[in-house]
Amino acid sequence: MQDIQKSSVGISSAATDLREDEFWAIDDVSFKVQKGEMVGIIGPNGSGKTTLLKMLNGIFWPERGSVTVKGKVGALIAVGAGFHPMLTGREKIYINGAIMELSKKEINERFNDIVAFADIGDFLDMPVKHYSSGMFIRLGFAVAVYCESDILLVDEVLSVGDLSFQNKSLRRLDEIRQKAHAVILVSHNLEHVRNLCDKLILMDAGKIVFMGDTHEALLNYYDLMRRKKIDDSEQKGSLHEGFHHSSGDILFTVSGIMDQFGKETKRVRMGEPITVFFEFETLKDFDQLYFTVGIQNER
């Protein structure tokens, strides 16, 4: 707030000098996206992914360095953002289209496609305050992808909605890429980024730690998350239940133990039967899989 007040009266806020407990949300990040590319941005929570997208969209500007964007930008960063509750779905289509610099004629030409994609049926002329979260998502995404911007920024929208909508959205993004548009996709869904993106940017603590081939970036991501788990366990004094390690081609999602009654638990006594369960995703085909389980005494 102090920086805003100083800037409003023409006084330098010295924003490049960090105060106590402050940190750079984005630090020394540099990359290019070419026409026709779909670039994915991945990383743990708090790594700066959404902040970076907001900078690309012009919501705020960097304190140092610059952002150069050539072309019209369309963004779906916060699903439902700017949807006034009393406006109807029809009105929101025209308003959002106008924000994306489309003429009324251009919106009319795309209107039926947007409505069909959003699949909001009889709710089109109803205030959006009556929409479910799924309807919000479908309408916002439909407007964004049918405005055909030169650059489309998408943040996590593919992780919500039902499976049918997700599949339809994936196909539409692929169509956009084939028309030589550029797409930047932020997602925690590694299956989506692996199937869609030409390259990935892996971020951590506001920095790029890897940029390049999708498969190699995912291996680096798994290694990063594994090291974070190990560091977290060491800070707690012991490896916690659910810790797992793999060759890098397997991603464990859920793991744990159940007691003799089938109830999930964290500790068992000597001599008691247990069941170990886990879910995992493989990044390549395997002829055989081998798993080991280690048990550690409570300290």
Buried (B, 14 or more C-beta within 10 A) or exposed (E): EEEEEBEEEEEEEEEEEEEEEEEBBBEEBEEEBEEBBBBBBBBBEEBBBBBBBBBBBEEEEBBEEEEEBEEBBBBBBBBBEEBEEEBBBBBBBBBBBEEBEBEEEBBEEBBEEBBEBBBBEEBBEBBBEEBEEBBBBBBBBBBBBBBBBBBBBBBBBBEBBEEEBBEBBBEBBEEBBEEEBBBBBBBBBBEBBBEBBBBBBBBBBBBBBBBEEBEBBBBBBBEBBBEEBEEEBEEEEEBEEBBBEBEBBBBBEEBEBBBEEEEEBEEBEEEEEEEEEBEBEEBEEEEEEEEEEEEEEEE
